[in-house]
């Protein structure tokens, strides 16, 4: 059968899309595209006019441009830049200003003349904004327009700060920010309340005039809005869809951001596939969910009329495919997450031997263990495995200031009741009160306050782990340096983080490691912590026999859950076990009611966990498998 060409593979896509393996490779590509324009203009003895963006997305692009300047003598003396936007009001010296961002990430490290830099002014009076915006447009036009405009994309689908409702012919102007945009910026400002409600932004019409437009997106967080922007109908509700009207645009994505595009998510709808076991598994589950039918009730006609005729022809009949997928899914279910002793383990997700395993659960924050796998945690202990838990960070940024004061006040009252001298403690308390009275948004806490907040979360973690059945000597607090030294944003992970993790792994020599595979937390701490564990295990596997036999299981739950087709181990929870898990989460009282960083989900963590566990069980039930109260899901990491 003839292979479809790229045009057919991308027939759902309404703009050109290039997909790179990772954001680093993609960023280097974009940087070299910009460098090519600069050099071409230098040869023509004229200016290169660049439209620049801010945020996390272009940071690696700017880093590569700085490298090209330092190592390959790329000069920026002929470059004139115009930034997309700026918060309003905003002092240029503020840590959150885009002036600060651009200086720190690009301008301070290259030879661009300062007079060639243009960023919307967040300090001008409201009455002066219309004339400022008009002048901004005229400056761009007087230079012949932008040679290239680079863009990121917000989760509302905004480009620049052109929020939903923006007109396709809009110019530079003052806008009101969407609530989701402000929530996404909350971490940088120390809370949503401190994020400006307005911004000055180039308009979509201004962006359209650029001779070349590149929209970049990295990470799974952007996948949903990228699908809307690339494959959806043009709509003011998703401003990035207006880019479909341009002949000069290209979307440059990493694989994670492209994951929901049809050619990657459901490739059988657009091309002939090489039907691997994993792809068959995914496709059949998709078909069952799409038709709302149990797997074993799918027919050849269902396959033929929903884009899967090739699968039925090559691997069918449908009944045989259904049986294989059903059995594979059924074999993911186990009440023995540490392996079932004296049992055939050829169809089970975990090994039977050794019957009592050394288990190490890594928890990025002090509550991720019980939120995401509390039921499995308790089951592993009850089944007499040698379970340890390691809290990788103190989590002290996620404690309210008044809670910190309350705990010190308790200690003051307690010491007075016990007739213990507390003069020094009173001095510390007053110092804390004074600091908090003058604390600025997003300001790092004083060492005393950080200590108190760390101790609050440590006590809660101990209570939660004890509730799960652990002795204190099986509870480890790593306090990894990357978190405690988090002001170093550019390269937070140090060799010390990996060394500390290697030491703990060497001490326990686990047969099983559980680590957070949910990378959607607001700070990105989960991904950093997972990469530290992964690097430590990879190094040990080169020299240690036990490490080669150590299996790494990823859990989720606090922010998202695995898709059904991804799950490799599903641990059922009874109503009683689900209640036990909830009680373990309740031990983390500082995170109850309202967490400091709740993300987009307004539910409390125990509610998220309970609902997601029930939803996973319901997904299995709808596919025709046994009905359970709830399930915790895991995916095994495949070492190369």
VEXDREN-2710 file (C-alpha; in Angstrom, 1 decimal):
% VEXDREN-2710
k/r/px/py/pz
1/UNK/0.0/0.0/0.0
2/UNK/1.4/3.4/-1.0
3/UNK/2.6/5.7/1.9
4/UNK/0.7/8.9/2.3
5/UNK/2.8/12.0/1.6
6/UNK/3.3/14.7/4.3
7/UNK/0.6/16.9/2.8
8/UNK/-1.9/14.1/3.4
9/UNK/-0.5/13.4/6.9
10/UNK/-1.1/17.0/7.8
11/UNK/-4.4/17.6/6.1
12/UNK/-6.1/18.6/9.5
13/UNK/-3.4/21.3/10.0
14/UNK/-4.2/24.7/8.6
15/UNK/-0.8/26.3/9.1
16/UNK/2.7/24.9/8.4
17/UNK/4.0/23.0/11.4
18/UNK/7.6/21.8/12.1
19/UNK/8.0/19.4/15.0
20/UNK/11.4/18.9/16.8
21/UNK/12.4/16.2/19.2
22/UNK/12.8/18.6/22.1
23/UNK/12.6/22.3/22.9
24/UNK/16.4/22.8/23.0
25/UNK/16.8/21.6/19.4
26/UNK/13.9/23.6/18.3
27/UNK/15.2/26.7/20.0
28/UNK/18.6/26.4/18.4
29/UNK/16.8/26.1/15.0
30/UNK/14.8/29.4/15.6
31/UNK/17.9/31.2/16.9
32/UNK/19.8/30.3/13.7
33/UNK/16.9/31.4/11.6
34/UNK/17.2/34.8/13.3
35/UNK/20.9/34.9/12.9
36/UNK/20.6/34.2/9.2
37/UNK/18.4/37.3/8.9
38/UNK/20.8/39.4/10.8
39/UNK/23.8/38.3/8.7
40/UNK/21.8/38.8/5.4
41/UNK/21.0/42.3/6.5
42/UNK/24.6/43.0/7.4
43/UNK/25.7/41.9/4.0
44/UNK/23.1/44.3/2.6
45/UNK/24.3/47.0/4.9
46/UNK/20.9/47.6/6.4
47/UNK/19.1/47.0/9.7
48/UNK/17.5/43.7/10.8
49/UNK/14.2/44.5/12.5
50/UNK/13.2/41.8/15.0
51/UNK/9.9/41.4/16.8
52/UNK/10.7/39.7/20.2
53/UNK/8.7/37.8/22.8
54/UNK/9.1/37.2/26.5
55/UNK/8.2/34.3/28.8
56/UNK/9.7/30.9/29.3
57/UNK/9.3/29.8/25.6
58/UNK/12.0/32.0/24.0
59/UNK/14.6/31.8/26.8
60/UNK/16.6/29.0/25.1
61/UNK/16.4/30.9/21.8
62/UNK/18.0/34.0/23.4
63/UNK/20.6/31.8/25.1
64/UNK/21.7/30.4/21.7
65/UNK/21.8/33.9/20.2
66/UNK/24.1/35.0/23.1
67/UNK/26.3/31.9/22.4
68/UNK/26.5/32.8/18.7
69/UNK/27.6/36.3/19.7
70/UNK/30.2/35.2/22.1
71/UNK/31.6/32.2/20.2
72/UNK/30.8/32.9/16.6
73/UNK/31.1/36.6/16.6
74/UNK/27.5/37.3/15.6
75/UNK/27.1/41.1/15.9
76/UNK/23.8/42.8/16.8
77/UNK/25.0/46.3/16.0
78/UNK/22.7/46.4/12.9
79/UNK/19.7/45.0/14.9
80/UNK/16.6/47.0/15.9
81/UNK/14.1/45.2/18.2
82/UNK/10.5/45.7/19.1
83/UNK/9.0/43.7/22.0
84/UNK/5.5/42.4/21.8
85/UNK/4.2/43.6/25.1
86/UNK/4.6/44.8/28.7
87/UNK/2.4/44.7/31.8
88/UNK/0.7/47.9/32.8
89/UNK/1.4/49.6/35.1
90/UNK/5.0/48.3/35.4
91/UNK/8.3/49.9/36.5
92/UNK/11.1/49.0/34.1
93/UNK/13.3/48.1/37.1
94/UNK/10.8/45.6/38.5
95/UNK/11.8/42.0/38.6
96/UNK/8.6/41.1/36.7
97/UNK/9.0/43.7/33.9
98/UNK/9.8/42.6/30.4
99/UNK/12.6/45.2/30.3
100/UNK/14.3/43.2/33.1
101/UNK/13.6/39.9/31.4
102/UNK/15.0/41.0/28.1
103/UNK/18.1/42.6/29.7
104/UNK/18.8/39.4/31.7
105/UNK/18.2/37.0/28.9
106/UNK/19.6/38.8/25.9
107/UNK/20.4/42.5/25.7
108/UNK/23.0/42.6/28.6
109/UNK/25.0/39.9/26.8
110/UNK/25.2/41.2/23.2
111/UNK/26.5/44.3/21.4
112/UNK/23.1/45.8/20.4
113/UNK/23.0/49.6/20.8
114/UNK/20.6/50.5/23.6
115/UNK/18.9/53.1/21.4
116/UNK/17.9/50.2/19.1
117/UNK/15.8/48.5/21.7
118/UNK/12.0/49.2/21.9
119/UNK/9.8/47.8/24.7
120/UNK/6.3/49.1/25.5
121/UNK/6.5/51.6/28.3
122/UNK/4.6/50.4/31.4
123/UNK/5.2/53.7/33.3
124/UNK/3.5/56.3/31.1
125/UNK/0.2/57.9/32.3
126/UNK/-3.0/56.3/31.1
127/UNK/-3.8/59.4/29.1
128/UNK/-0.6/59.1/27.1
129/UNK/-1.1/55.5/26.1
130/UNK/-3.0/56.0/22.8
131/UNK/-0.3/58.4/21.4
132/UNK/2.5/56.1/22.7
133/UNK/0.9/53.1/20.9
134/UNK/0.4/55.0/17.7
135/UNK/4.1/56.1/17.8
136/UNK/5.2/52.5/18.4
137/UNK/3.4/51.5/15.2
138/UNK/4.9/54.3/13.2
139/UNK/8.4/53.4/14.3
140/UNK/8.0/49.9/13.0
141/UNK/6.5/51.1/9.8
142/UNK/9.3/53.7/9.3
143/UNK/11.8/50.9/9.3
144/UNK/10.0/49.0/6.7
145/UNK/8.2/46.6/9.1
146/UNK/9.4/43.6/11.0
147/UNK/11.6/41.1/9.3
148/UNK/10.6/38.4/11.7
149/UNK/8.2/38.2/14.7
150/UNK/8.7/35.4/17.2
151/UNK/5.7/34.4/19.3
152/UNK/4.8/32.2/22.2
153/UNK/1.2/31.1/22.9
154/UNK/-0.8/31.4/26.1
155/UNK/-3.2/28.8/27.3
156/UNK/-6.1/31.1/26.3
157/UNK/-4.7/31.1/22.8
158/UNK/-3.3/34.6/23.2
159/UNK/-0.4/35.8/21.1
160/UNK/1.3/38.8/22.7
161/UNK/-1.4/39.8/25.1
162/UNK/-4.1/39.6/22.4
163/UNK/-6.6/37.8/24.6
164/UNK/-9.8/36.1/23.4
165/UNK/-12.1/38.7/21.8
166/UNK/-9.2/40.5/20.0
167/UNK/-9.8/41.6/16.5
168/UNK/-7.7/40.3/13.6
169/UNK/-6.9/43.9/12.5
170/UNK/-6.0/45.2/16.0
171/UNK/-3.0/47.5/16.5
172/UNK/-0.8/48.3/19.5
173/UNK/-3.1/49.1/22.4
174/UNK/-3.9/48.7/26.1
175/UNK/-5.7/45.5/26.9
176/UNK/-7.3/43.8/29.9
177/UNK/-5.7/40.4/30.8
178/UNK/-7.7/37.2/30.9
179/UNK/-8.1/35.6/34.4
180/UNK/-6.2/32.5/33.2
181/UNK/-3.3/34.6/31.9
182/UNK/-3.1/36.2/35.3
183/UNK/-3.2/32.9/37.1
184/UNK/-0.4/31.6/34.9
185/UNK/1.7/34.6/35.9
186/UNK/0.8/34.4/39.6
187/UNK/4.0/32.5/40.6
188/UNK/6.2/35.3/39.2
189/UNK/4.4/37.9/41.1
190/UNK/3.8/36.1/44.4
191/UNK/0.1/35.6/43.9
192/UNK/-2.6/36.4/41.3
193/UNK/-3.7/39.5/43.4
194/UNK/-0.3/41.1/42.5
195/UNK/-0.5/40.5/38.8
196/UNK/-1.4/43.6/36.8
197/UNK/-4.8/43.5/35.2
198/UNK/-3.7/45.3/32.1
199/UNK/-0.9/45.3/29.5
200/UNK/0.2/47.1/26.4
201/UNK/0.5/44.8/23.5
202/UNK/1.2/44.8/19.7
203/UNK/-2.0/43.9/17.9
204/UNK/-2.7/40.9/15.7
205/UNK/-2.8/43.3/12.8
206/UNK/0.7/44.5/13.7
207/UNK/2.0/41.0/14.0
208/UNK/0.5/40.1/10.6
209/UNK/2.6/42.7/8.8
210/UNK/5.9/40.9/9.7
211/UNK/7.6/39.3/6.7
212/UNK/8.1/36.1/8.7
213/UNK/6.2/34.8/11.8
214/UNK/7.3/32.0/14.0
215/UNK/5.1/30.7/16.8
216/UNK/6.9/28.5/19.3
217/UNK/5.4/26.1/21.9
218/UNK/7.0/23.6/24.2
219/UNK/5.7/21.1/26.7
220/UNK/2.5/19.1/27.1
221/UNK/0.8/22.0/28.8
222/UNK/0.5/23.7/25.5
223/UNK/-0.7/20.7/23.5
224/UNK/-4.5/21.4/23.8
225/UNK/-4.3/25.1/22.7
226/UNK/-1.9/24.2/19.9
227/UNK/-4.4/21.7/18.5
228/UNK/-7.1/24.5/18.6
229/UNK/-4.7/27.0/16.9
230/UNK/-3.5/24.6/14.2
231/UNK/-6.6/22.5/13.5
232/UNK/-9.5/24.5/14.8
233/UNK/-11.8/27.0/13.2
234/UNK/-10.7/30.6/13.1
235/UNK/-12.3/32.3/16.1
236/UNK/-11.8/35.3/18.3
237/UNK/-12.0/32.9/21.2
238/UNK/-8.6/31.5/20.3
239/UNK/-6.7/34.5/18.8
240/UNK/-3.8/32.4/17.6
241/UNK/-6.2/30.8/15.0
242/UNK/-6.0/34.2/13.1
243/UNK/-2.5/33.1/12.1
244/UNK/-4.2/30.6/9.8
245/UNK/-4.9/33.6/7.5
246/UNK/-1.2/34.4/7.1
247/UNK/1.0/33.1/4.3
248/UNK/4.2/33.9/6.3
249/UNK/3.6/31.9/9.5
250/UNK/5.2/28.7/10.8
251/UNK/4.5/26.9/14.1
252/UNK/7.6/25.3/15.6
253/UNK/6.9/22.8/18.3
254/UNK/8.5/20.2/20.4
255/UNK/7.0/16.7/20.4
256/UNK/5.2/17.3/23.7
257/UNK/3.4/20.4/22.4
258/UNK/2.5/18.6/19.2
259/UNK/1.1/15.5/21.0
260/UNK/-2.6/16.3/20.4
261/UNK/-2.3/17.1/16.7
262/UNK/-4.2/14.5/14.8
263/UNK/-1.1/13.1/13.0
264/UNK/0.4/12.2/16.4
265/UNK/-2.6/11.6/18.6
266/UNK/-4.7/9.5/16.2
267/UNK/-2.5/8.9/13.2
268/UNK/-4.8/6.2/11.8
269/UNK/-7.2/8.9/10.8
270/UNK/-4.8/10.5/8.4
271/UNK/-2.3/7.8/7.1
272/UNK/-1.5/4.1/7.0
273/UNK/0.3/3.1/10.1
274/UNK/2.9/0.6/11.2
275/UNK/0.7/-1.2/13.8
276/UNK/2.9/-1.8/16.8
277/UNK/1.3/-3.4/19.9
278/UNK/1.3/0.0/21.7
279/UNK/-0.4/1.8/18.8
280/UNK/-3.0/-1.0/18.5
281/UNK/-3.7/-0.7/22.2
282/UNK/-4.2/3.0/22.0
283/UNK/-6.3/2.9/18.8
284/UNK/-8.7/0.2/20.1
285/UNK/-9.2/2.0/23.4
286/UNK/-9.8/5.3/21.5
287/UNK/-12.4/3.5/19.3
288/UNK/-14.2/2.0/22.3
289/UNK/-14.3/5.4/24.0
290/UNK/-15.3/7.2/20.8
291/UNK/-18.3/4.8/20.3
292/UNK/-18.9/4.5/24.0
293/UNK/-18.8/0.7/23.7
294/UNK/-17.0/-2.0/25.7
295/UNK/-13.9/-3.3/23.9
296/UNK/-15.3/-6.8/23.4
297/UNK/-18.4/-5.4/21.6
298/UNK/-16.4/-3.6/18.8
299/UNK/-17.1/-4.9/15.4
300/UNK/-15.3/-5.0/12.0
301/UNK/-17.8/-2.4/10.8
302/UNK/-16.8/-0.1/13.7
303/UNK/-13.2/-0.4/12.6
304/UNK/-14.0/0.1/9.0
305/UNK/-16.1/3.2/9.4
306/UNK/-13.9/5.0/11.9
307/UNK/-10.5/5.1/10.2
308/UNK/-9.2/1.7/11.3
309/UNK/-9.9/-0.5/8.3
310/UNK/-6.2/-1.0/7.7
311/UNK/-5.8/-2.4/11.3
312/UNK/-8.8/-4.8/10.8
313/UNK/-7.4/-6.0/7.5
314/UNK/-3.8/-6.5/8.6
315/UNK/-4.4/-7.7/12.2
316/UNK/-8.0/-8.7/12.3
317/UNK/-10.7/-9.9/12.5
318/UNK/-11.8/-7.3/15.0
319/UNK/-12.8/-10.0/17.5
320/UNK/-9.3/-11.2/17.8
321/UNK/-7.8/-7.7/18.2
322/UNK/-10.4/-6.9/20.8
323/UNK/-9.5/-10.0/22.8
324/UNK/-5.8/-9.1/22.7
325/UNK/-6.3/-5.5/23.8
326/UNK/-8.8/-6.5/26.5
327/UNK/-6.4/-9.1/28.0
328/UNK/-3.5/-6.6/27.9
329/UNK/-5.6/-4.1/29.8
330/UNK/-6.9/-6.6/32.2
331/UNK/-3.3/-7.7/33.0
332/UNK/-2.5/-4.1/34.2
333/UNK/-4.9/-4.5/37.1
334/UNK/-3.2/-5.9/40.3
335/UNK/-3.8/-5.8/44.0
336/UNK/-0.1/-6.6/44.5
337/UNK/1.9/-3.5/43.5
338/UNK/5.0/-5.1/44.9
339/UNK/4.4/-8.3/43.0
340/UNK/2.4/-11.3/44.1
341/UNK/4.5/-14.0/45.9
342/UNK/4.4/-17.6/44.6
343/UNK/2.4/-16.6/41.6
344/UNK/2.9/-16.7/37.8
345/UNK/4.1/-13.2/37.1
346/UNK/4.3/-13.5/33.3
347/UNK/1.0/-11.6/33.0
348/UNK/1.5/-9.3/35.9
349/UNK/2.9/-5.7/35.9
350/UNK/5.4/-6.5/38.7
351/UNK/7.8/-9.4/39.4
352/UNK/6.9/-12.0/42.0
353/UNK/10.4/-12.2/43.3
354/UNK/11.9/-11.2/45.6
355/UNK/8.6/-11.6/47.5
356/UNK/9.6/-8.8/49.9
357/UNK/11.0/-5.9/48.0
358/UNK/12.9/-2.8/49.0
359/UNK/10.7/0.1/47.9
360/UNK/11.7/3.7/47.7
361/UNK/9.0/6.3/47.1
362/UNK/10.3/9.7/46.0
363/UNK/8.0/12.6/46.8
364/UNK/8.9/16.0/45.2
365/UNK/6.9/17.9/47.8
366/UNK/6.0/16.6/51.3
367/UNK/2.5/15.6/50.2
368/UNK/2.8/14.2/46.7
369/UNK/3.3/10.6/48.0
370/UNK/-0.1/10.3/49.7
371/UNK/-2.0/12.5/47.2
372/UNK/-0.8/10.5/44.2
373/UNK/-0.3/7.0/45.5
374/UNK/-1.5/7.0/49.1
375/UNK/-3.5/3.8/48.6
376/UNK/-0.6/1.9/47.0
377/UNK/1.7/3.3/49.7
378/UNK/-0.5/1.8/52.4
379/UNK/-0.9/-1.5/50.4
380/UNK/2.9/-1.9/50.0
381/UNK/3.4/-1.5/53.7
382/UNK/0.5/-3.8/54.6
383/UNK/2.0/-6.5/52.3
384/UNK/5.2/-6.3/54.3
385/UNK/7.5/-4.8/51.8
386/UNK/10.5/-2.7/53.1
387/UNK/9.1/0.7/52.2
388/UNK/11.0/4.0/52.5
389/UNK/9.8/7.4/51.5
390/UNK/12.1/10.3/50.5
391/UNK/10.8/13.9/50.5
392/UNK/13.0/15.6/47.9
393/UNK/12.2/19.3/48.9
394/UNK/11.0/21.1/52.0
395/UNK/8.0/22.6/50.2
396/UNK/8.4/25.6/52.3
397/UNK/7.2/28.1/49.7
398/UNK/3.7/26.6/49.9
399/UNK/2.9/27.6/53.5
400/UNK/0.9/30.7/54.3
401/UNK/2.7/33.4/56.3
402/UNK/0.1/33.5/59.0
403/UNK/0.5/29.7/59.5
404/UNK/4.2/30.3/60.1
405/UNK/3.4/32.9/62.8
406/UNK/0.8/30.7/64.4
407/UNK/3.3/27.9/64.9
408/UNK/5.8/30.2/66.5
409/UNK/3.1/31.6/68.7
410/UNK/2.2/28.1/69.8
411/UNK/5.8/27.5/70.8
412/UNK/5.8/30.8/72.8
413/UNK/2.7/29.8/74.7
414/UNK/4.0/26.3/75.2
415/UNK/7.3/27.4/76.6
416/UNK/5.6/29.8/79.0
417/UNK/3.3/27.1/80.2
418/UNK/6.3/24.8/80.7
419/UNK/8.2/27.7/82.4
420/UNK/11.0/27.5/79.8
421/UNK/13.0/30.6/79.0
422/UNK/11.8/31.9/75.6
423/UNK/13.5/35.3/75.4
424/UNK/15.4/34.3/72.3
425/UNK/12.3/32.9/70.7
426/UNK/10.4/36.1/71.4
427/UNK/13.2/38.0/69.6
428/UNK/13.0/35.7/66.6
429/UNK/9.2/36.1/66.6
430/UNK/9.4/39.9/66.6
431/UNK/11.9/39.7/63.8
432/UNK/9.5/37.5/61.8
433/UNK/6.6/39.9/62.4
434/UNK/8.6/42.9/61.3
435/UNK/9.7/41.1/58.1
436/UNK/6.2/40.0/57.2
437/UNK/4.7/43.4/57.8
438/UNK/7.1/44.8/55.1
439/UNK/7.3/41.7/52.9
440/UNK/6.9/42.5/49.2
441/UNK/5.1/40.3/46.7
442/UNK/7.2/37.3/45.6
443/UNK/10.0/38.3/48.1
444/UNK/12.0/35.4/49.4
445/UNK/11.2/34.7/53.1
446/UNK/13.8/35.4/55.7
447/UNK/15.8/32.3/56.9
448/UNK/13.8/32.1/60.1
449/UNK/10.5/32.0/58.3
450/UNK/11.8/29.5/55.8
451/UNK/12.8/27.3/58.6
452/UNK/9.4/27.5/60.3
453/UNK/7.6/26.7/57.1
454/UNK/10.0/23.8/56.4
455/UNK/9.3/22.4/59.9
456/UNK/5.5/22.7/59.4
457/UNK/5.7/20.6/56.2
458/UNK/8.2/18.2/57.7
459/UNK/5.8/17.5/60.6
460/UNK/2.9/16.9/58.3
461/UNK/4.9/14.6/56.1
462/UNK/6.0/12.5/59.1
463/UNK/2.4/12.3/60.3
464/UNK/1.2/11.2/56.8
465/UNK/4.0/8.6/56.4
466/UNK/3.3/7.2/60.0
467/UNK/-0.4/6.9/59.1
468/UNK/0.7/4.8/56.1
469/UNK/2.5/2.5/58.5
470/UNK/6.2/3.6/58.3
471/UNK/8.6/3.8/61.1
472/UNK/10.5/7.1/61.5
473/UNK/13.8/5.6/60.3
474/UNK/12.2/4.9/57.0
475/UNK/11.3/8.5/56.5
476/UNK/13.9/10.6/54.7
477/UNK/14.2/14.4/54.2
478/UNK/16.6/15.2/51.4
479/UNK/16.2/19.0/51.3
480/UNK/17.8/19.0/47.8
481/UNK/19.9/22.1/47.2
482/UNK/18.2/23.0/43.9
483/UNK/15.1/23.9/45.8
484/UNK/16.7/25.6/48.8
485/UNK/18.9/27.6/46.4
486/UNK/16.0/28.3/43.9
487/UNK/17.1/31.9/43.3
488/UNK/19.5/30.4/40.8
489/UNK/16.9/30.1/38.1
490/UNK/19.1/29.5/35.1
491/UNK/20.7/26.2/36.2
492/UNK/18.9/25.1/39.4
493/UNK/20.2/21.5/39.5
494/UNK/23.7/20.9/40.9
495/UNK/25.8/17.8/41.1
496/UNK/25.0/17.8/44.9
497/UNK/21.4/17.0/44.1
498/UNK/22.3/14.0/42.2
499/UNK/25.0/12.9/44.7
500/UNK/22.5/13.0/47.6
501/UNK/20.0/10.9/45.6
502/UNK/22.7/8.4/44.7
503/UNK/23.7/8.1/48.3
504/UNK/20.1/7.3/49.4
505/UNK/19.6/4.8/46.6
506/UNK/22.9/3.1/47.5
507/UNK/21.7/2.9/51.1
508/UNK/18.4/1.3/50.4
509/UNK/19.2/-0.6/47.1
510/UNK/15.5/-0.6/46.1
511/UNK/13.9/-3.2/43.8
512/UNK/11.2/-0.6/43.1
513/UNK/11.4/3.2/42.9
514/UNK/8.2/5.3/42.6
515/UNK/8.7/8.9/41.4
516/UNK/6.3/11.7/40.3
517/UNK/5.6/11.6/36.6
518/UNK/3.1/14.4/36.7
519/UNK/5.0/17.4/35.3
520/UNK/2.1/19.9/35.3
521/UNK/2.7/21.4/38.7
522/UNK/2.9/25.2/38.6
523/UNK/6.6/25.4/39.6
524/UNK/8.0/22.6/37.5
525/UNK/9.4/21.0/40.6
526/UNK/8.1/17.6/39.7
527/UNK/10.1/17.4/36.4
528/UNK/13.3/18.7/38.1
529/UNK/12.9/16.0/40.8
530/UNK/12.1/13.3/38.4
531/UNK/15.2/14.1/36.2
532/UNK/17.4/14.0/39.4
533/UNK/16.1/10.5/40.2
534/UNK/16.5/9.4/36.6
535/UNK/20.1/10.7/36.3
536/UNK/21.0/9.0/39.6
537/UNK/19.6/5.7/38.6
538/UNK/21.2/5.8/35.1
539/UNK/24.6/6.4/36.7
540/UNK/24.1/3.6/39.2
541/UNK/23.0/1.2/36.4
542/UNK/26.4/1.5/34.8
543/UNK/28.2/0.0/37.9
544/UNK/25.7/-1.5/40.3
545/UNK/24.1/-4.9/39.6
546/UNK/21.1/-4.2/41.9
547/UNK/20.4/-1.0/40.0
548/UNK/20.0/-2.9/36.8
549/UNK/17.2/-4.8/38.4
550/UNK/15.5/-1.7/39.9
551/UNK/12.2/-0.8/38.2
552/UNK/11.2/2.8/38.1
553/UNK/7.4/3.5/38.3
554/UNK/5.9/6.9/37.6
555/UNK/2.8/8.1/39.4
556/UNK/0.4/11.0/38.8
557/UNK/-2.6/12.4/40.5
558/UNK/-2.0/15.9/42.0
559/UNK/-2.4/17.7/38.7
560/UNK/-3.3/15.2/36.0
561/UNK/-3.7/11.4/35.4
562/UNK/-2.4/9.0/32.9
563/UNK/-4.5/8.3/29.8
564/UNK/-6.0/4.8/29.9
565/UNK/-3.8/3.5/27.1
566/UNK/-0.7/4.6/28.9
567/UNK/-1.4/2.8/32.2
568/UNK/0.8/-0.3/32.9
569/UNK/-0.2/-0.9/36.5
570/UNK/-3.6/-0.1/37.9
571/UNK/-4.0/-0.7/41.7
572/UNK/-7.7/-1.0/42.7
573/UNK/-8.8/0.7/45.9
574/UNK/-11.8/-0.4/48.0
575/UNK/-14.0/2.3/49.6
576/UNK/-12.2/1.7/52.9
577/UNK/-8.8/2.1/51.2
578/UNK/-9.9/5.3/49.5
579/UNK/-11.0/6.7/52.8
580/UNK/-7.6/5.7/54.3
581/UNK/-5.9/7.6/51.5
582/UNK/-8.0/10.6/52.2
583/UNK/-7.1/10.5/55.9
584/UNK/-3.4/10.4/55.0
585/UNK/-3.8/13.5/52.8
586/UNK/-5.6/15.2/55.7
587/UNK/-2.4/15.0/57.7
588/UNK/-1.1/17.8/55.5
589/UNK/-3.1/20.5/57.2
590/UNK/-1.2/23.5/55.7
591/UNK/-2.4/22.3/52.3
592/UNK/-6.1/21.9/53.3
593/UNK/-8.9/24.2/52.4
594/UNK/-6.8/26.4/50.1
595/UNK/-3.2/25.7/49.0
596/UNK/-0.8/28.6/48.3
597/UNK/-0.3/27.3/44.8
598/UNK/-3.5/25.5/43.8
599/UNK/-3.0/25.7/40.0
600/UNK/-6.1/25.9/37.8
601/UNK/-8.0/23.2/39.8
602/UNK/-10.1/24.8/42.5
603/UNK/-10.7/21.5/44.3
604/UNK/-8.7/20.6/47.3
605/UNK/-6.0/18.0/46.8
606/UNK/-7.9/15.2/48.5
607/UNK/-10.9/15.9/46.2
608/UNK/-8.7/15.9/43.1
609/UNK/-7.1/12.6/44.1
610/UNK/-10.4/11.0/45.0
611/UNK/-12.1/12.1/41.8
612/UNK/-9.2/11.1/39.6
613/UNK/-8.9/7.7/41.2
614/UNK/-12.7/7.1/40.7
615/UNK/-12.5/8.4/37.1
616/UNK/-9.7/5.9/36.3
617/UNK/-11.8/3.0/37.7
618/UNK/-14.8/4.2/35.7
619/UNK/-12.7/4.4/32.5
620/UNK/-11.8/0.7/33.0
621/UNK/-15.4/-0.2/33.8
622/UNK/-16.7/1.5/30.6
623/UNK/-14.2/-0.5/28.5
624/UNK/-15.9/-3.7/29.9
625/UNK/-13.5/-4.6/32.7
626/UNK/-14.3/-5.2/36.4
627/UNK/-15.9/-2.3/38.3
628/UNK/-13.9/-1.0/41.2
629/UNK/-14.4/2.0/43.6
630/UNK/-11.2/3.6/42.5
631/UNK/-7.8/3.0/41.0
632/UNK/-4.3/4.4/41.2
633/UNK/-2.3/4.3/38.0
634/UNK/1.4/3.9/37.2
635/UNK/3.6/3.8/34.1
636/UNK/7.0/2.0/34.1
637/UNK/10.0/4.0/32.8
638/UNK/11.8/2.2/30.0
639/UNK/15.6/2.5/30.5
640/UNK/17.6/2.4/27.3
END
